Amino acid sequence: MQYRLYHPADFEQLYAIEEACFDSVLRFDRHYMKQLTERASSVTWTAEWATEESTRLAGFAIVEWTRMLRGIVAYIQTIEVDPAFRRRGVASELLRLTEDSARQAHATHIWLHVDETNAAAIALYCACGYRRHGHHPHYYQNGHGAEIYAKPLGKG
Ligand SMILES: CC(C)(COP(=O)(O)OP(=O)(O)OC[C@H]1O[C@@H](n2cnc3c(N)ncnc32)[C@H](O)[C@@H]1OP(=O)(O)O)[C@@H](O)C(=O)NCCC(=O)NCCS
């Protein structure tokens, strides 16, 4: 698996992963997703699977950062792995790269929302050192609440 920064030519493959990961009601729409990847204070990492014949995007993660009163804080907009490539450590590596980028942007903490019923993602974040910091009821379009997970970034 190769990990590299996103470029705009990846968009169709990136969005196909969004479609494979989430029901339509929960998806970012194409316009918003494109905007997320284009924001000045954001980075999108991709995982790419290459064979002799072709290459294919296997996953991606988008992080952005914002200056708050107490310093810079990073937020994971999404992390998604194509179902064919799951449980091979792809998301863990994307998360590691995402945290490195946030650190380079001088973020002191990183946080995210995750659907309260998304056991796979919650297990991933816990395995990667994130801790639960709160709950946001009815956060998602399907009425599900969101758990808030966060991690101090330290030196990495
Ligand atoms: C959540 C998701 C990103 C995990 O991707 P992945 O590449 O399979 O994750 P990894 O292989 O890096 O898993 C790392 C660890 O997380 C935990 N984990 C990941 N998926 C899990 C699952 N389905 N069940 C239980 N634990 C899981 C395990 O501890 C795993 O380590 P292990 O395989 O050694 O047991 C993937 O399932 C996905 O894309 N889901 C749909 C999109 C989504 O919900 N994104 C999160 C938005 S908040």
Ligand as a Chemical Component Dictionary entry (heavy atoms), coordinates in Angstrom:
data_LIG
# 
_chem_comp.id                   LIG 
_chem_comp.type                 NON-POLYMER 
_chem_comp.pdbx_formal_charge   0 
_chem_comp.three_letter_code    LIG 
# 
loop_
_chem_comp_atom.comp_id 
_chem_comp_atom.atom_id 
_chem_comp_atom.alt_atom_id 
_chem_comp_atom.type_symbol 
_chem_comp_atom.charge 
_chem_comp_atom.model_Cartn_x 
_chem_comp_atom.model_Cartn_y 
_chem_comp_atom.model_Cartn_z 
_chem_comp_atom.pdbx_ordinal 
LIG C1  C1  C 0 -13.556 2.417  10.511 1  
LIG C2  C2  C 0 -12.649 2.087  9.311  2  
LIG C3  C3  C 0 -12.096 3.404  8.757  3  
LIG C4  C4  C 0 -11.497 1.180  9.791  4  
LIG O1  O1  O 0 -10.601 0.984  8.687  5  
LIG P1  P1  P 0 -9.562  -0.242 8.648  6  
LIG O2  O2  O 0 -8.530  0.090  7.636  7  
LIG O3  O3  O 0 -10.297 -1.507 8.497  8  
LIG O4  O4  O 0 -8.929  -0.177 10.127 9  
LIG P2  P2  P 0 -7.551  -0.824 10.599 10 
LIG O5  O5  O 0 -7.279  -2.080 9.810  11 
LIG O6  O6  O 0 -6.492  0.215  10.616 12 
LIG O7  O7  O 0 -7.938  -1.240 12.101 13 
LIG C5  C5  C 0 -7.149  -0.860 13.220 14 
LIG C6  C6  C 0 -7.810  -1.380 14.479 15 
LIG O8  O8  O 0 -9.097  -0.770 14.651 16 
LIG C7  C7  C 0 -10.010 -1.738 15.209 17 
LIG N1  N1  N 0 -11.022 -2.106 14.206 18 
LIG C8  C8  C 0 -11.091 -1.692 12.921 19 
LIG N2  N2  N 0 -12.199 -2.217 12.328 20 
LIG C9  C9  C 0 -12.811 -2.968 13.256 21 
LIG C10 C10 C 0 -13.992 -3.751 13.239 22 
LIG N3  N3  N 0 -14.752 -3.868 12.130 23 
LIG N4  N4  N 0 -14.354 -4.382 14.368 24 
LIG C11 C11 C 0 -13.599 -4.294 15.498 25 
LIG N5  N5  N 0 -12.452 -3.568 15.568 26 
LIG C12 C12 C 0 -12.074 -2.905 14.465 27 
LIG C13 C13 C 0 -9.148  -2.960 15.545 28 
LIG O9  O9  O 0 -8.602  -2.745 16.832 29 
LIG C14 C14 C 0 -8.074  -2.864 14.473 30 
LIG O10 O10 O 0 -6.891  -3.565 14.805 31 
LIG P3  P3  P 0 -6.789  -5.145 14.439 32 
LIG O11 O11 O 0 -7.223  -5.314 13.009 33 
LIG O12 O12 O 0 -5.336  -5.440 14.669 34 
LIG O13 O13 O 0 -7.711  -5.849 15.399 35 
LIG C15 C15 C 0 -13.441 1.316  8.206  36 
LIG O14 O14 O 0 -14.167 0.257  8.803  37 
LIG C16 C16 C 0 -14.371 2.183  7.400  38 
LIG O15 O15 O 0 -13.972 2.784  6.402  39 
LIG N6  N6  N 0 -15.667 2.276  7.803  40 
LIG C17 C17 C 0 -16.644 3.063  7.059  41 
LIG C18 C18 C 0 -16.341 4.548  7.137  42 
LIG C19 C19 C 0 -16.396 5.031  8.570  43 
LIG O16 O16 O 0 -17.256 4.648  9.352  44 
LIG N7  N7  N 0 -15.455 5.933  8.900  45 
LIG C20 C20 C 0 -15.355 6.508  10.225 46 
LIG C21 C21 C 0 -16.018 7.816  10.219 47 
LIG S1  S1  S 0 -16.030 8.536  11.853 48 
# 
loop_
_chem_comp_bond.comp_id 
_chem_comp_bond.atom_id_1 
_chem_comp_bond.atom_id_2 
_chem_comp_bond.value_order 
_chem_comp_bond.pdbx_ordinal 
LIG C1  C2  SING 1  
LIG C2  C3  SING 2  
LIG C2  C4  SING 3  
LIG C2  C15 SING 4  
LIG C4  O1  SING 5  
LIG O1  P1  SING 6  
LIG P1  O2  DOUB 7  
LIG P1  O3  SING 8  
LIG P1  O4  SING 9  
LIG O4  P2  SING 10 
LIG P2  O5  DOUB 11 
LIG P2  O6  SING 12 
LIG P2  O7  SING 13 
LIG O7  C5  SING 14 
LIG C5  C6  SING 15 
LIG C6  O8  SING 16 
LIG C6  C14 SING 17 
LIG O8  C7  SING 18 
LIG C7  N1  SING 19 
LIG C7  C13 SING 20 
LIG N1  C8  SING 21 
LIG N1  C12 SING 22 
LIG C8  N2  DOUB 23 
LIG N2  C9  SING 24 
LIG C9  C10 SING 25 
LIG C9  C12 DOUB 26 
LIG C10 N3  SING 27 
LIG C10 N4  DOUB 28 
LIG N4  C11 SING 29 
LIG C11 N5  DOUB 30 
LIG N5  C12 SING 31 
LIG C13 O9  SING 32 
LIG C13 C14 SING 33 
LIG C14 O10 SING 34 
LIG O10 P3  SING 35 
LIG P3  O11 DOUB 36 
LIG P3  O12 SING 37 
LIG P3  O13 SING 38 
LIG C15 O14 SING 39 
LIG C15 C16 SING 40 
LIG C16 O15 DOUB 41 
LIG C16 N6  SING 42 
LIG N6  C17 SING 43 
LIG C17 C18 SING 44 
LIG C18 C19 SING 45 
LIG C19 O16 DOUB 46 
LIG C19 N7  SING 47 
LIG N7  C20 SING 48 
LIG C20 C21 SING 49 
LIG C21 S1  SING 50 
# 
